[in-house]
Amino acid sequence: MVSDARRVFASRLRQIRQVTGLSQEELADRAGLHRTYVGSVERGERNISIDNIERLANALEIDIIELLKEELE
């Protein structure tokens, strides 16, 4: 069972990545992560560490809190 927090995070990550026009591979490269890892995070399959959340936020050039909100503003 996927937790609500993981589901929200996965959805927000995908939304923000798509809005910025990045592919999973581009985001992964910017964050220093593997593309398949980013894909599994976006599907809610991974219990991602705070360190990797920070890496993704930095790669997207957003505040980390933006990845935890339920909706785009």
Jmol script that loads the backbone (N, CA, C; Angstrom):
load data "model"
ATOM      1  N   MET A   1       0.844  -1.187   0.000  1.00  0.00           N
ATOM      2  CA  MET A   1       0.000   0.000   0.000  1.00  0.00           C
ATOM      3  C   MET A   1       0.885   1.245   0.000  1.00  0.00           C
ATOM      4  N   VAL A   2       0.599   2.169  -0.907  1.00  0.00           N
ATOM      5  CA  VAL A   2       1.359   3.412  -1.014  1.00  0.00           C
ATOM      6  C   VAL A   2       0.785   4.428  -0.029  1.00  0.00           C
ATOM      7  N   SER A   3       1.665   5.047   0.761  1.00  0.00           N
ATOM      8  CA  SER A   3       1.212   6.041   1.729  1.00  0.00           C
ATOM      9  C   SER A   3       0.710   7.287   1.007  1.00  0.00           C
ATOM     10  N   ASP A   4      -0.146   8.053   1.680  1.00  0.00           N
ATOM     11  CA  ASP A   4      -0.649   9.294   1.102  1.00  0.00           C
ATOM     12  C   ASP A   4       0.486  10.253   0.806  1.00  0.00           C
ATOM     13  N   ALA A   5       1.443  10.364   1.706  1.00  0.00           N
ATOM     14  CA  ALA A   5       2.567  11.277   1.506  1.00  0.00           C
ATOM     15  C   ALA A   5       3.376  10.871   0.275  1.00  0.00           C
ATOM     16  N   ARG A   6       3.614   9.586   0.114  1.00  0.00           N
ATOM     17  CA  ARG A   6       4.372   9.116  -1.046  1.00  0.00           C
ATOM     18  C   ARG A   6       3.592   9.364  -2.331  1.00  0.00           C
ATOM     19  N   ARG A   7       2.288   9.155  -2.293  1.00  0.00           N
ATOM     20  CA  ARG A   7       1.449   9.399  -3.467  1.00  0.00           C
ATOM     21  C   ARG A   7       1.471  10.870  -3.848  1.00  0.00           C
ATOM     22  N   VAL A   8       1.328  11.748  -2.862  1.00  0.00           N
ATOM     23  CA  VAL A   8       1.354  13.195  -3.110  1.00  0.00           C
ATOM     24  C   VAL A   8       2.709  13.597  -3.682  1.00  0.00           C
ATOM     25  N   PHE A   9       3.777  13.123  -3.062  1.00  0.00           N
ATOM     26  CA  PHE A   9       5.110  13.464  -3.533  1.00  0.00           C
ATOM     27  C   PHE A   9       5.316  13.007  -4.973  1.00  0.00           C
ATOM     28  N   ALA A  10       4.949  11.773  -5.266  1.00  0.00           N
ATOM     29  CA  ALA A  10       5.125  11.224  -6.612  1.00  0.00           C
ATOM     30  C   ALA A  10       4.367  12.044  -7.644  1.00  0.00           C
ATOM     31  N   SER A  11       3.135  12.388  -7.321  1.00  0.00           N
ATOM     32  CA  SER A  11       2.310  13.181  -8.232  1.00  0.00           C
ATOM     33  C   SER A  11       2.900  14.568  -8.452  1.00  0.00           C
ATOM     34  N   ARG A  12       3.323  15.213  -7.379  1.00  0.00           N
ATOM     35  CA  ARG A  12       3.900  16.558  -7.473  1.00  0.00           C
ATOM     36  C   ARG A  12       5.194  16.548  -8.264  1.00  0.00           C
ATOM     37  N   LEU A  13       6.029  15.557  -8.027  1.00  0.00           N
ATOM     38  CA  LEU A  13       7.289  15.462  -8.758  1.00  0.00           C
ATOM     39  C   LEU A  13       7.012  15.374 -10.255  1.00  0.00           C
ATOM     40  N   ARG A  14       6.096  14.509 -10.641  1.00  0.00           N
ATOM     41  CA  ARG A  14       5.759  14.359 -12.063  1.00  0.00           C
ATOM     42  C   ARG A  14       5.185  15.657 -12.625  1.00  0.00           C
ATOM     43  N   GLN A  15       4.246  16.288 -11.901  1.00  0.00           N
ATOM     44  CA  GLN A  15       3.642  17.546 -12.368  1.00  0.00           C
ATOM     45  C   GLN A  15       4.695  18.612 -12.599  1.00  0.00           C
ATOM     46  N   ILE A  16       5.537  18.817 -11.611  1.00  0.00           N
ATOM     47  CA  ILE A  16       6.537  19.881 -11.697  1.00  0.00           C
ATOM     48  C   ILE A  16       7.552  19.569 -12.797  1.00  0.00           C
ATOM     49  N   ARG A  17       7.959  18.323 -12.895  1.00  0.00           N
ATOM     50  CA  ARG A  17       8.897  17.940 -13.962  1.00  0.00           C
ATOM     51  C   ARG A  17       8.299  18.222 -15.333  1.00  0.00           C
ATOM     52  N   GLN A  18       7.039  17.864 -15.519  1.00  0.00           N
ATOM     53  CA  GLN A  18       6.391  18.072 -16.807  1.00  0.00           C
ATOM     54  C   GLN A  18       6.192  19.559 -17.115  1.00  0.00           C
ATOM     55  N   VAL A  19       5.814  20.333 -16.111  1.00  0.00           N
ATOM     56  CA  VAL A  19       5.634  21.782 -16.293  1.00  0.00           C
ATOM     57  C   VAL A  19       6.953  22.437 -16.700  1.00  0.00           C
ATOM     58  N   THR A  20       8.052  21.952 -16.145  1.00  0.00           N
ATOM     59  CA  THR A  20       9.353  22.529 -16.480  1.00  0.00           C
ATOM     60  C   THR A  20       9.892  21.998 -17.807  1.00  0.00           C
ATOM     61  N   GLY A  21       9.200  21.021 -18.385  1.00  0.00           N
ATOM     62  CA  GLY A  21       9.589  20.501 -19.691  1.00  0.00           C
ATOM     63  C   GLY A  21      10.765  19.539 -19.666  1.00  0.00           C
ATOM     64  N   LEU A  22      11.030  18.967 -18.510  1.00  0.00           N
ATOM     65  CA  LEU A  22      12.138  18.016 -18.392  1.00  0.00           C
ATOM     66  C   LEU A  22      11.654  16.588 -18.566  1.00  0.00           C
ATOM     67  N   SER A  23      12.480  15.781 -19.186  1.00  0.00           N
ATOM     68  CA  SER A  23      12.217  14.340 -19.214  1.00  0.00           C
ATOM     69  C   SER A  23      12.712  13.750 -17.899  1.00  0.00           C
ATOM     70  N   GLN A  24      12.327  12.514 -17.633  1.00  0.00           N
ATOM     71  CA  GLN A  24      12.839  11.840 -16.440  1.00  0.00           C
ATOM     72  C   GLN A  24      14.359  11.744 -16.505  1.00  0.00           C
ATOM     73  N   GLU A  25      14.875  11.493 -17.683  1.00  0.00           N
ATOM     74  CA  GLU A  25      16.322  11.361 -17.844  1.00  0.00           C
ATOM     75  C   GLU A  25      17.039  12.685 -17.563  1.00  0.00           C
ATOM     76  N   GLU A  26      16.492  13.787 -18.065  1.00  0.00           N
ATOM     77  CA  GLU A  26      17.101  15.098 -17.816  1.00  0.00           C
ATOM     78  C   GLU A  26      17.085  15.437 -16.320  1.00  0.00           C
ATOM     79  N   LEU A  27      15.944  15.185 -15.679  1.00  0.00           N
ATOM     80  CA  LEU A  27      15.847  15.437 -14.248  1.00  0.00           C
ATOM     81  C   LEU A  27      16.841  14.573 -13.481  1.00  0.00           C
ATOM     82  N   ALA A  28      16.900  13.312 -13.830  1.00  0.00           N
ATOM     83  CA  ALA A  28      17.830  12.397 -13.167  1.00  0.00           C
ATOM     84  C   ALA A  28      19.272  12.876 -13.325  1.00  0.00           C
ATOM     85  N   ASP A  29      19.643  13.293 -14.521  1.00  0.00           N
ATOM     86  CA  ASP A  29      20.999  13.790 -14.760  1.00  0.00           C
ATOM     87  C   ASP A  29      21.299  15.009 -13.897  1.00  0.00           C
ATOM     88  N   ARG A  30      20.368  15.937 -13.840  1.00  0.00           N
ATOM     89  CA  ARG A  30      20.558  17.152 -13.034  1.00  0.00           C
ATOM     90  C   ARG A  30      20.696  16.833 -11.545  1.00  0.00           C
ATOM     91  N   ALA A  31      19.964  15.799 -11.104  1.00  0.00           N
ATOM     92  CA  ALA A  31      19.956  15.446  -9.683  1.00  0.00           C
ATOM     93  C   ALA A  31      21.054  14.436  -9.318  1.00  0.00           C
ATOM     94  N   GLY A  32      21.732  13.910 -10.322  1.00  0.00           N
ATOM     95  CA  GLY A  32      22.755  12.901 -10.050  1.00  0.00           C
ATOM     96  C   GLY A  32      22.164  11.556  -9.673  1.00  0.00           C
ATOM     97  N   LEU A  33      20.994  11.266 -10.234  1.00  0.00           N
ATOM     98  CA  LEU A  33      20.294  10.012  -9.950  1.00  0.00           C
ATOM     99  C   LEU A  33      20.099   9.247 -11.255  1.00  0.00           C
ATOM    100  N   HIS A  34      19.692   8.001 -11.165  1.00  0.00           N
ATOM    101  CA  HIS A  34      19.425   7.192 -12.361  1.00  0.00           C
ATOM    102  C   HIS A  34      17.988   7.416 -12.835  1.00  0.00           C
ATOM    103  N   ARG A  35      17.801   7.389 -14.154  1.00  0.00           N
ATOM    104  CA  ARG A  35      16.479   7.613 -14.727  1.00  0.00           C
ATOM    105  C   ARG A  35      15.446   6.615 -14.219  1.00  0.00           C
ATOM    106  N   THR A  36      15.827   5.366 -14.081  1.00  0.00           N
ATOM    107  CA  THR A  36      14.860   4.368 -13.616  1.00  0.00           C
ATOM    108  C   THR A  36      14.465   4.624 -12.166  1.00  0.00           C
ATOM    109  N   TYR A  37      15.385   5.195 -11.391  1.00  0.00           N
ATOM    110  CA  TYR A  37      15.079   5.556 -10.008  1.00  0.00           C
ATOM    111  C   TYR A  37      14.027   6.659  -9.982  1.00  0.00           C
ATOM    112  N   VAL A  38      14.228   7.700 -10.801  1.00  0.00           N
ATOM    113  CA  VAL A  38      13.266   8.806 -10.862  1.00  0.00           C
ATOM    114  C   VAL A  38      11.900   8.283 -11.298  1.00  0.00           C
ATOM    115  N   GLY A  39      11.868   7.406 -12.277  1.00  0.00           N
ATOM    116  CA  GLY A  39      10.607   6.817 -12.728  1.00  0.00           C
ATOM    117  C   GLY A  39       9.901   6.053 -11.623  1.00  0.00           C
ATOM    118  N   SER A  40      10.651   5.297 -10.856  1.00  0.00           N
ATOM    119  CA  SER A  40      10.029   4.520  -9.774  1.00  0.00           C
ATOM    120  C   SER A  40       9.547   5.438  -8.651  1.00  0.00           C
ATOM    121  N   VAL A  41      10.232   6.555  -8.440  1.00  0.00           N
ATOM    122  CA  VAL A  41       9.773   7.541  -7.453  1.00  0.00           C
ATOM    123  C   VAL A  41       8.466   8.153  -7.926  1.00  0.00           C
ATOM    124  N   GLU A  42       8.387   8.506  -9.206  1.00  0.00           N
ATOM    125  CA  GLU A  42       7.164   9.109  -9.756  1.00  0.00           C
ATOM    126  C   GLU A  42       5.978   8.144  -9.726  1.00  0.00           C
ATOM    127  N   ARG A  43       6.248   6.868  -9.735  1.00  0.00           N
ATOM    128  CA  ARG A  43       5.165   5.872  -9.642  1.00  0.00           C
ATOM    129  C   ARG A  43       4.833   5.530  -8.194  1.00  0.00           C
ATOM    130  N   GLY A  44       5.540   6.123  -7.253  1.00  0.00           N
ATOM    131  CA  GLY A  44       5.282   5.875  -5.837  1.00  0.00           C
ATOM    132  C   GLY A  44       5.809   4.547  -5.352  1.00  0.00           C
ATOM    133  N   GLU A  45       6.749   3.975  -6.082  1.00  0.00           N
ATOM    134  CA  GLU A  45       7.283   2.664  -5.730  1.00  0.00           C
ATOM    135  C   GLU A  45       8.433   2.732  -4.723  1.00  0.00           C
ATOM    136  N   ARG A  46       8.982   3.910  -4.533  1.00  0.00           N
ATOM    137  CA  ARG A  46      10.149   4.074  -3.661  1.00  0.00           C
ATOM    138  C   ARG A  46       9.815   4.912  -2.438  1.00  0.00           C
ATOM    139  N   ASN A  47      10.388   4.528  -1.338  1.00  0.00           N
ATOM    140  CA  ASN A  47      10.323   5.320  -0.124  1.00  0.00           C
ATOM    141  C   ASN A  47      11.588   6.181  -0.133  1.00  0.00           C
ATOM    142  N   ILE A  48      11.503   7.326  -0.775  1.00  0.00           N
ATOM    143  CA  ILE A  48      12.654   8.166  -1.084  1.00  0.00           C
ATOM    144  C   ILE A  48      13.215   8.839   0.174  1.00  0.00           C
ATOM    145  N   SER A  49      14.527   8.985   0.212  1.00  0.00           N
ATOM    146  CA  SER A  49      15.183   9.634   1.354  1.00  0.00           C
ATOM    147  C   SER A  49      15.064  11.151   1.239  1.00  0.00           C
ATOM    148  N   ILE A  50      15.189  11.817   2.365  1.00  0.00           N
ATOM    149  CA  ILE A  50      15.145  13.283   2.379  1.00  0.00           C
ATOM    150  C   ILE A  50      16.306  13.848   1.562  1.00  0.00           C
ATOM    151  N   ASP A  51      17.428  13.173   1.539  1.00  0.00           N
ATOM    152  CA  ASP A  51      18.573  13.630   0.749  1.00  0.00           C
ATOM    153  C   ASP A  51      18.236  13.653  -0.743  1.00  0.00           C
ATOM    154  N   ASN A  52      17.570  12.603  -1.214  1.00  0.00           N
ATOM    155  CA  ASN A  52      17.207  12.552  -2.627  1.00  0.00           C
ATOM    156  C   ASN A  52      16.056  13.502  -2.952  1.00  0.00           C
ATOM    157  N   ILE A  53      15.175  13.740  -2.005  1.00  0.00           N
ATOM    158  CA  ILE A  53      14.133  14.760  -2.208  1.00  0.00           C
ATOM    159  C   ILE A  53      14.810  16.115  -2.412  1.00  0.00           C
ATOM    160  N   GLU A  54      15.803  16.397  -1.594  1.00  0.00           N
ATOM    161  CA  GLU A  54      16.534  17.662  -1.722  1.00  0.00           C
ATOM    162  C   GLU A  54      17.260  17.749  -3.064  1.00  0.00           C
ATOM    163  N   ARG A  55      17.861  16.670  -3.510  1.00  0.00           N
ATOM    164  CA  ARG A  55      18.555  16.652  -4.801  1.00  0.00           C
ATOM    165  C   ARG A  55      17.584  16.936  -5.940  1.00  0.00           C
ATOM    166  N   LEU A  56      16.395  16.331  -5.877  1.00  0.00           N
ATOM    167  CA  LEU A  56      15.395  16.567  -6.920  1.00  0.00           C
ATOM    168  C   LEU A  56      14.889  18.013  -6.895  1.00  0.00           C
ATOM    169  N   ALA A  57      14.643  18.539  -5.707  1.00  0.00           N
ATOM    170  CA  ALA A  57      14.201  19.932  -5.587  1.00  0.00           C
ATOM    171  C   ALA A  57      15.259  20.875  -6.150  1.00  0.00           C
ATOM    172  N   ASN A  58      16.511  20.639  -5.819  1.00  0.00           N
ATOM    173  CA  ASN A  58      17.596  21.470  -6.347  1.00  0.00           C
ATOM    174  C   ASN A  58      17.680  21.371  -7.863  1.00  0.00           C
ATOM    175  N   ALA A  59      17.526  20.167  -8.389  1.00  0.00           N
ATOM    176  CA  ALA A  59      17.576  19.960  -9.835  1.00  0.00           C
ATOM    177  C   ALA A  59      16.426  20.681 -10.541  1.00  0.00           C
ATOM    178  N   LEU A  60      15.281  20.761  -9.867  1.00  0.00           N
ATOM    179  CA  LEU A  60      14.116  21.463 -10.421  1.00  0.00           C
ATOM    180  C   LEU A  60      14.149  22.966 -10.120  1.00  0.00           C
ATOM    181  N   GLU A  61      15.126  23.371  -9.313  1.00  0.00           N
ATOM    182  CA  GLU A  61      15.295  24.770  -8.908  1.00  0.00           C
ATOM    183  C   GLU A  61      14.058  25.299  -8.187  1.00  0.00           C
ATOM    184  N   ILE A  62      13.575  24.479  -7.236  1.00  0.00           N
ATOM    185  CA  ILE A  62      12.415  24.848  -6.427  1.00  0.00           C
ATOM    186  C   ILE A  62      12.734  24.592  -4.963  1.00  0.00           C
ATOM    187  N   ASP A  63      11.934  25.197  -4.097  1.00  0.00           N
ATOM    188  CA  ASP A  63      12.046  24.931  -2.670  1.00  0.00           C
ATOM    189  C   ASP A  63      11.522  23.520  -2.408  1.00  0.00           C
ATOM    190  N   ILE A  64      12.168  22.810  -1.537  1.00  0.00           N
ATOM    191  CA  ILE A  64      11.803  21.423  -1.242  1.00  0.00           C
ATOM    192  C   ILE A  64      10.329  21.285  -0.837  1.00  0.00           C
ATOM    193  N   ILE A  65       9.787  22.291  -0.185  1.00  0.00           N
ATOM    194  CA  ILE A  65       8.393  22.233   0.279  1.00  0.00           C
ATOM    195  C   ILE A  65       7.408  22.122  -0.888  1.00  0.00           C
ATOM    196  N   GLU A  66       7.794  22.625  -2.055  1.00  0.00           N
ATOM    197  CA  GLU A  66       6.911  22.554  -3.228  1.00  0.00           C
ATOM    198  C   GLU A  66       6.601  21.112  -3.619  1.00  0.00           C
ATOM    199  N   LEU A  67       7.504  20.202  -3.323  1.00  0.00           N
ATOM    200  CA  LEU A  67       7.295  18.795  -3.669  1.00  0.00           C
ATOM    201  C   LEU A  67       6.335  18.104  -2.708  1.00  0.00           C
ATOM    202  N   LEU A  68       6.002  18.754  -1.616  1.00  0.00           N
ATOM    203  CA  LEU A  68       5.134  18.138  -0.612  1.00  0.00           C
ATOM    204  C   LEU A  68       3.731  18.713  -0.598  1.00  0.00           C
ATOM    205  N   LYS A  69       3.482  19.725  -1.412  1.00  0.00           N
ATOM    206  CA  LYS A  69       2.138  20.314  -1.493  1.00  0.00           C
ATOM    207  C   LYS A  69       1.258  19.412  -2.344  1.00  0.00           C
ATOM    208  N   GLU A  70      -0.036  19.453  -2.082  1.00  0.00           N
ATOM    209  CA  GLU A  70      -0.944  18.593  -2.835  1.00  0.00           C
ATOM    210  C   GLU A  70      -1.313  19.112  -4.215  1.00  0.00           C
ATOM    211  N   GLU A  71      -1.262  20.429  -4.414  1.00  0.00           N
ATOM    212  CA  GLU A  71      -1.679  20.984  -5.703  1.00  0.00           C
ATOM    213  C   GLU A  71      -0.736  22.089  -6.143  1.00  0.00           C
ATOM    214  N   LEU A  72      -0.631  22.265  -7.457  1.00  0.00           N
ATOM    215  CA  LEU A  72       0.106  23.401  -7.990  1.00  0.00           C
ATOM    216  C   LEU A  72      -0.666  24.670  -7.714  1.00  0.00           C
ATOM    217  N   GLU A  73       0.040  25.730  -7.394  1.00  0.00           N
ATOM    218  CA  GLU A  73      -0.623  27.001  -7.129  1.00  0.00           C
ATOM    219  C   GLU A  73      -0.467  27.939  -8.283  1.00  0.00           C
TER     220      GLU A  73
END
end "model"
wireframe off; spacefill off
backbone 0.3
color backbone group
